Amino acid sequence: MAKVLEFKLPDLGEGLTEAEIVRWLVDVGDVVAIDQPVVEVETAKAMVEVPCPYGGVVTARFGEEGSELPVGAPLLTVAVGAGRLEDAGAAAAPGGQSAPSGERAASSGGTASAETSGNVLVGYGTGTPAARRRRLRPSALGAVPAAAPAPATAAPAAATARNGSPAGEAQSAASQSAAHRGAHGESRGTVRAAAEGPVAVISPLVRKLARDNDLDLRRLTGSGPDGLILRADVENALRAAEVAPPVAPTAGRALGTAALPTGAEERIPLRGVRGAVADKLSRSRREIPDATCWVDADATELLAARTAMNASGGEKISLLALLARICTAALDRYPELNSAVDTEAREIVRLPGVHIGFAAQTERGLVVPVVKDAHTRSAESLTAEFARLTDAAREGALTPADLTGGTFTLNNYGVFGVDGSTPIINHPEAAMLGVGRIVPKPWVHEGELAVRKVVQLSLTFDHRVCDGGTAGGFLRYVADCVERPAVLLRTV
């Protein structure tokens, strides 16, 4: 007899308490292997796949795509142990609901213990190696096997039986569907079965784009291999919807729908990345007495040095990497700004390593990937790591480890075409350097008026860790290195 084990949303680390279901990777009736990913969730940190620590048959799922679950809430139930394939039909409840609590068993002893693992997330142990994944056919769940090819009316019956209904009910639904099709030309049961079937989408970004714009992916025909729906298909559908003629008000009333009043408010939930950003920025404003100082710097020589470095061959050096290299040298001279404040102990904590975060704007919102041990990296290494993290941010593939542990933030808002800003410190860090756009401006150079490439640098700092003299000295050193890169060589 199989045992039905309940798999709960595990602790995803980094203090995360909830996650949003982006995409289910398995259905009720699927056979899953140990440590096989079963659901893709989006946390306040990143998009992650959650592996199941049990091997067996999925008997129930909890939560729809787009819903949020707290850590510790049930995700799914799995029938494990000897004979689990034969008992799965009895264990699965109609409509994908959970089995009665009395039928669930603890994962201890016997075959059940050999079917558990979970060495990927917090709170698991390690068990037997994962088995090969395969899909359980509907007939294995108790549906009547067909000895001969089934008539056309069997399609809705199979779809109904797969969702957990007894075979007799499925056959009854099939006969009713056939009678309805004879009168109206199309079966509502068939349409419903198609609507509840899988959608040919792999990318979670495509699903999110469609969900944010209330687009039904089931109505699209994918242009990818085997009908796979691509991002271009969703964008084309959205553009087509924008140019479509508006529906007349009378048509809306005829369908029994009320038109949205002019000027009606729109409410957007503060959750996921946007909610995490809101919480962190609010906490920063509450706890950190920040101040900002700024200075204009002549970046002409820095740009010339970068051009000369890239002309010598090898990997191209990015401007952001050179600025990060300058910041690590400045933090070595002014370590007060590479620290944090322990409010409970009322202590300033000087941090031994420099981990530089940089602001990156993505479709999911503003994220701050972190370059670990930036003080030990060369300009080439910094360039490569910035590029890797930027690509991962755009693809939504950043891990929680990529987004945590920063000690200082470099914010290049000049890419948005602005000169200056007073950014909010990325709590619990103590400082952030902002870099505006580099533009030609009139500048006094060597006693004469000339057109030079000028950039505005701004430093926002926690006034608890240092006074204005330290902050000013840090910013002045950064500006000197931008204006005369040779200054940096004296500190290497």
C-alpha positions in Angstrom: 0.0 0.0 0.0 1.4 3.4 -1.0 2.0 6.2 1.5 0.9 9.7 0.6 3.5 12.2 1.7 2.9 16.0 1.8 5.7 18.2 0.4 5.6 21.7 1.8 7.2 24.9 0.4 10.7 24.7 1.8 12.9 27.4 3.3 14.5 29.0 0.3 17.1 30.8 2.3 18.1 34.4 2.8 15.2 35.0 5.2 12.5 34.6 2.5 9.1 33.9 3.9 6.9 33.5 0.8 7.0 32.8 -2.9 4.7 33.2 -5.9 4.0 30.2 -8.1 5.1 31.0 -11.7 4.7 27.6 -13.4 3.9 24.1 -12.4 6.3 21.6 -13.9 4.2 18.5 -13.1 0.6 17.5 -13.2 -1.5 15.3 -10.9 -0.8 11.8 -12.0 2.8 12.4 -13.1 5.6 10.2 -11.8 8.3 12.3 -10.2 11.9 11.3 -9.3 13.8 12.3 -6.1 15.0 15.9 -6.4 13.1 16.5 -9.6 12.0 20.1 -10.0 8.2 20.2 -9.7 7.4 24.0 -9.6 9.0 27.2 -10.6 8.5 30.0 -8.0 9.4 33.7 -7.9 10.7 35.0 -4.6 11.7 38.6 -3.7 15.2 37.6 -4.7 15.0 35.5 -7.8 13.2 32.9 -9.9 14.0 29.3 -8.7 12.9 25.8 -9.4 11.9 23.8 -6.3 12.8 20.1 -6.3 10.7 17.5 -4.6 12.4 15.3 -2.0 10.1 12.3 -2.7 9.9 9.9 -5.5 6.4 8.6 -6.5 3.2 9.7 -8.1 1.8 13.3 -7.7 -1.7 13.0 -6.2 -2.5 16.6 -5.6 -1.2 20.2 -6.1 -1.9 23.2 -4.0 -2.0 26.7 -5.4 -2.6 28.1 -8.9 -0.1 29.8 -11.1 0.2 33.4 -9.9 -0.8 32.7 -6.3 1.5 33.3 -3.3 2.3 30.6 -0.7 4.1 31.1 2.6 7.1 29.0 3.5 5.7 25.8 5.1 2.5 25.7 3.2 1.6 22.5 1.3 2.9 22.4 -2.3 1.8 18.9 -3.4 1.3 15.3 -2.2 3.1 12.3 -3.5 2.2 8.6 -3.3 5.4 6.7 -2.5 6.3 3.1 -1.6 5.5 -0.3 -3.1 2.5 -0.4 -5.3 2.3 3.4 -5.5 1.4 3.4 -9.2 -1.6 1.1 -8.7 -2.7 3.1 -5.6 -2.3 6.5 -7.1 -5.8 6.6 -8.5 -7.3 6.0 -5.1 -4.9 8.5 -3.5 -5.6 11.4 -5.9 -8.6 13.4 -5.0 -11.0 14.8 -7.7 -10.0 18.2 -9.2 -6.4 17.9 -7.9 -7.3 18.5 -4.3 -5.4 16.9 -1.4 -6.1 13.5 0.0 -7.8 13.3 3.4 -5.4 14.1 6.2 -6.0 10.6 7.6 -4.5 9.0 4.5 -1.3 11.0 4.7 1.6 9.2 6.4 4.9 10.4 7.9 8.0 9.8 5.8 9.7 7.3 8.2 10.9 3.7 7.8 10.4 1.1 5.0 10.4 2.1 1.4 9.2 5.6 2.1 12.5 6.6 3.7 14.3 5.4 0.6 12.1 7.5 -1.6 13.1 10.8 0.1 15.9 13.3 -0.4 16.2 17.0 -1.1 19.8 17.9 -1.0 19.3 21.2 -2.9 17.4 23.5 -0.5 17.4 24.4 3.1 16.1 21.8 5.6 16.7 18.6 3.7 18.8 15.5 4.1 20.3 13.4 1.3 18.8 10.1 0.1 19.0 7.7 -2.8 19.9 8.9 -6.3 17.1 10.3 -8.5 15.3 7.9 -10.8 14.4 8.6 -14.4 11.3 10.8 -14.8 8.4 9.4 -16.8 4.8 10.4 -17.2 2.0 8.2 -15.9 -0.7 7.4 -18.5 -4.3 8.1 -17.5 -5.1 4.3 -17.7 -2.7 3.7 -14.7 -4.9 5.9 -12.5 -7.9 3.7 -12.8 -9.4 4.6 -16.1 -10.8 1.7 -18.2 -8.2 0.6 -20.7 -9.4 0.6 -24.3 -9.1 -2.7 -26.2 -9.7 -1.0 -29.5 -9.4 2.6 -30.9 -11.8 4.8 -29.0 -14.4 6.9 -30.9 -14.2 10.6 -31.2 -16.3 11.1 -28.1 -13.6 9.5 -25.9 -11.4 12.7 -25.8 -13.4 14.6 -23.3 -13.9 11.5 -21.2 -10.2 10.9 -21.0 -9.6 14.5 -20.0 -12.2 14.2 -17.3 -10.9 10.9 -16.0 -7.4 12.3 -15.9 -8.6 15.0 -13.5 -9.5 12.3 -11.0 -13.2 11.5 -11.8 -14.2 7.8 -11.9 -14.3 6.1 -15.3 -18.1 5.8 -15.2 -18.5 9.6 -14.7 -16.1 10.2 -17.5 -18.1 7.9 -19.9 -21.3 9.7 -18.9 -19.7 13.1 -19.6 -18.5 11.8 -22.9 -22.1 10.7 -23.9 -23.5 14.0 -22.8 -20.8 15.8 -24.8 -21.6 13.8 -27.9 -25.3 14.7 -27.6 -24.5 18.3 -27.1 -22.2 18.4 -30.2 -25.0 16.9 -32.3 -27.3 19.8 -31.4 -24.8 22.7 -31.5 -21.9 21.5 -33.7 -19.1 21.6 -31.0 -18.7 20.1 -27.6 -18.3 22.4 -24.6 -16.6 19.5 -22.8 -14.0 19.4 -25.6 -13.4 23.1 -25.4 -13.0 22.9 -21.6 -10.6 20.0 -21.9 -8.5 22.0 -24.4 -8.6 25.1 -22.2 -7.3 23.1 -19.2 -4.5 21.3 -21.2 -0.8 22.3 -21.1 0.4 25.5 -22.8 3.4 25.3 -25.1 5.4 27.8 -23.1 8.9 27.2 -21.5 10.1 30.7 -20.6 8.7 32.1 -17.3 9.3 35.6 -18.7 6.8 34.8 -21.5 4.2 33.7 -19.0 4.8 36.8 -16.9 4.5 39.1 -19.9 1.2 37.5 -20.8 -0.1 37.5 -17.2 0.8 41.2 -16.7 -1.1 42.1 -19.9 -4.1 39.7 -19.3 -3.3 37.7 -22.4 -4.6 34.2 -22.6 -1.7 32.1 -23.9 -4.1 29.3 -25.0 -5.4 31.5 -27.8 -2.0 31.9 -29.3 -0.3 29.7 -32.0 3.4 29.5 -31.3 6.0 30.1 -34.0 8.7 28.1 -32.3 9.5 24.4 -32.7 6.5 22.1 -32.2 4.3 25.2 -31.7 6.3 26.6 -28.8 5.0 30.1 -27.8 7.9 32.6 -28.0 8.2 36.1 -26.5 7.8 37.5 -30.1 4.4 35.7 -30.3 3.1 37.4 -27.2 4.5 40.9 -28.2 2.8 40.5 -31.7 -0.5 39.6 -30.0 -0.2 42.6 -27.7 0.5 45.0 -30.6 -2.4 43.6 -32.5 -4.7 44.2 -29.5 -3.5 47.8 -29.3 -4.4 48.5 -33.0 -7.7 46.6 -32.8 -10.8 48.9 -33.0 -12.5 49.5 -29.6 -15.6 47.6 -28.8 -18.8 49.7 -29.0 -20.4 50.4 -25.6 -23.6 48.8 -26.7 -21.8 45.6 -27.4 -20.4 45.5 -23.9 -23.9 46.0 -22.4 -25.2 43.3 -24.7 -22.7 40.9 -23.2 -23.7 41.9 -19.7 -20.3 43.6 -18.9 -19.8 47.1 -17.6 -17.3 49.4 -19.2 -14.4 50.6 -17.0 -15.3 54.2 -15.9 -13.2 57.0 -17.2 -10.3 57.7 -14.8 -10.9 54.5 -12.8 -7.9 53.7 -10.5 -5.6 50.8 -11.1 -4.3 48.8 -8.2 -1.0 46.9 -8.6 0.0 44.5 -5.8 3.3 45.3 -4.1 4.8 41.8 -4.1 7.6 39.9 -5.6 10.6 42.0 -6.6 8.7 45.3 -6.4 7.4 44.5 -2.9 10.9 43.5 -1.7 12.3 46.8 -3.1 9.6 48.8 -1.4 10.3 47.1 1.9 14.0 47.6 1.7 13.9 51.2 0.6 11.3 52.1 3.3 13.5 50.4 6.0 16.5 52.4 4.7 14.7 55.7 5.0 13.5 54.8 8.5 16.8 53.6 9.9 19.6 55.4 8.1 20.3 59.1 8.5 21.7 59.6 5.1 23.4 62.6 3.5 24.6 63.3 0.0 27.5 65.2 -1.4 28.5 65.5 -5.1 31.2 66.9 -7.4 31.7 67.4 -11.1 34.7 65.6 -12.6 36.5 65.7 -15.9 36.3 62.1 -17.3 38.2 62.8 -20.5 41.4 61.1 -19.3 39.6 58.1 -18.0 37.8 57.6 -21.3 41.2 58.0 -23.1 42.8 55.4 -20.8 40.0 53.0 -21.4 40.3 53.4 -25.2 44.1 52.8 -25.0 43.5 49.6 -22.8 41.0 48.2 -25.3 43.2 49.0 -28.3 46.0 46.7 -26.9 43.9 43.6 -27.6 42.3 41.1 -25.3 39.0 41.4 -23.5 37.4 44.8 -23.7 37.3 46.7 -20.4 34.0 48.3 -19.4 33.7 51.8 -17.9 31.7 50.3 -15.0 34.6 48.0 -14.3 37.1 50.9 -14.2 34.8 52.8 -11.8 34.5 49.7 -9.6 38.3 49.5 -9.5 38.5 53.1 -8.4 35.9 52.5 -5.7 37.7 49.5 -4.2 40.9 51.6 -4.0 38.9 54.4 -2.4 37.3 52.0 0.1 40.8 50.8 1.0 41.7 54.3 2.0 38.3 55.1 3.6 37.1 51.8 5.2 34.5 53.6 7.2 32.2 53.5 4.1 32.6 49.7 3.7 30.7 48.9 6.9 27.3 48.4 8.5 25.6 49.4 11.7 24.4 46.9 14.2 21.6 48.8 15.8 20.9 46.3 18.6 24.5 46.2 19.7 25.0 49.9 18.8 28.2 49.1 17.0 29.7 50.0 13.6 30.9 46.8 11.9 33.9 47.2 9.6 33.6 44.6 6.8 36.8 42.8 5.7 35.9 42.3 2.0 34.4 44.6 -0.7 31.4 43.2 -2.4 30.1 45.7 -4.9 26.5 45.8 -5.9 25.3 47.5 -9.1 21.8 48.6 -10.0 20.3 46.8 -12.9 16.9 47.6 -14.4 15.0 44.5 -15.7 11.5 43.5 -16.7 11.0 42.2 -13.2 12.0 45.6 -11.7 15.2 47.0 -10.2 17.6 44.4 -8.9 21.1 44.8 -7.4 23.5 41.9 -8.4 26.6 41.7 -6.3 30.2 41.2 -7.5 31.8 39.3 -4.7 35.4 40.0 -3.6 35.7 43.0 -6.0 38.8 44.2 -4.2 40.7 41.1 -5.4 39.7 41.4 -9.0 41.4 43.0 -12.0 39.6 45.3 -14.4 39.3 42.3 -16.8 37.8 40.1 -14.1 35.4 42.9 -13.0 34.3 43.4 -16.6 33.5 39.7 -17.1 31.6 39.4 -13.8 29.5 42.5 -14.5 28.6 41.1 -17.9 27.7 37.7 -16.5 25.5 39.1 -13.8 23.8 41.6 -16.2 22.9 38.8 -18.6 21.6 36.7 -15.8 19.5 39.7 -14.5 17.9 40.2 -18.0 17.1 36.5 -18.3 15.6 36.4 -14.7 18.2 33.7 -13.8 19.9 35.4 -10.8 20.1 33.3 -7.7 19.5 34.6 -4.2 23.3 34.4 -3.6 23.8 36.7 -6.6 21.6 39.3 -5.0 22.8 39.4 -1.4 26.0 40.1 0.6 26.8 43.5 -0.9 28.9 46.0 1.1 28.9 49.0 -1.3 26.7 49.9 -4.3 27.7 51.6 -7.6 24.7 53.1 -9.3 25.3 54.2 -12.9 22.0 56.2 -13.5 23.7 58.0 -16.3 22.5 55.3 -18.7 19.0 56.9 -18.3 20.3 60.3 -19.5 20.3 62.1 -16.2 23.1 64.0 -14.6 22.6 63.6 -10.9 20.5 61.9 -8.1 20.3 61.5 -4.4 19.8 57.7 -4.2 18.5 55.7 -1.2 21.2 53.6 0.4 20.8 49.9 -0.2 20.2 48.7 3.4 22.2 47.6 5.4 25.1 49.1 3.5 26.7 52.4 4.5 27.2 54.2 1.2 26.4 54.4 -2.5 28.2 56.1 -5.4 26.1 57.5 -8.1 27.4 58.2 -11.6 25.6 60.5 -14.0 25.9 60.7 -17.8 29.2 61.8 -19.3 28.6 64.8 -21.6 30.8 67.4 -23.4 30.8 70.6 -21.3 32.9 73.8 -21.2 35.7 73.2 -18.7 38.8 75.0 -17.6 41.7 72.7 -18.4 45.3 73.7 -17.7 44.3 77.3 -17.4 42.3 77.5 -20.6 38.7 77.0 -21.5 38.1 73.8 -23.4 35.3 71.3 -24.2 35.8 68.2 -21.9 33.8 65.1 -21.0 32.3 65.9 -17.6 30.5 63.6 -15.2 28.7 64.3 -12.0 29.6 62.0 -9.1 27.3 61.8 -6.0 28.0 59.9 -2.8 25.1 59.1 -0.4 26.4 57.9 3.0 25.2 56.8 6.4 26.1 59.7 8.7 26.3 57.3 11.6 29.5 55.6 10.3 31.4 58.8 9.4 31.3 62.6 9.2 31.3 64.8 6.1 35.1 65.0 6.1 35.5 61.3 5.5 32.7 61.2 2.9 34.2 64.3 1.2 37.7 62.7 1.2 36.3 59.5 -0.4 34.5 61.4 -3.1 37.4 63.7 -3.8 39.7 60.7 -4.2 37.3 59.0 -6.6 37.1 62.3 -8.6 40.9 62.6 -8.7 41.2 59.0 -10.1 38.5 59.8 -12.8 40.3 63.0 -13.8 43.9 61.5 -13.6 43.8 57.7 -13.7 47.5 57.7 -13.0 46.6 58.5 -9.4 45.2 55.0 -9.1 48.6 53.5 -9.9 50.0 54.8 -6.7 47.6 52.7 -4.6 48.1 49.4 -6.6 
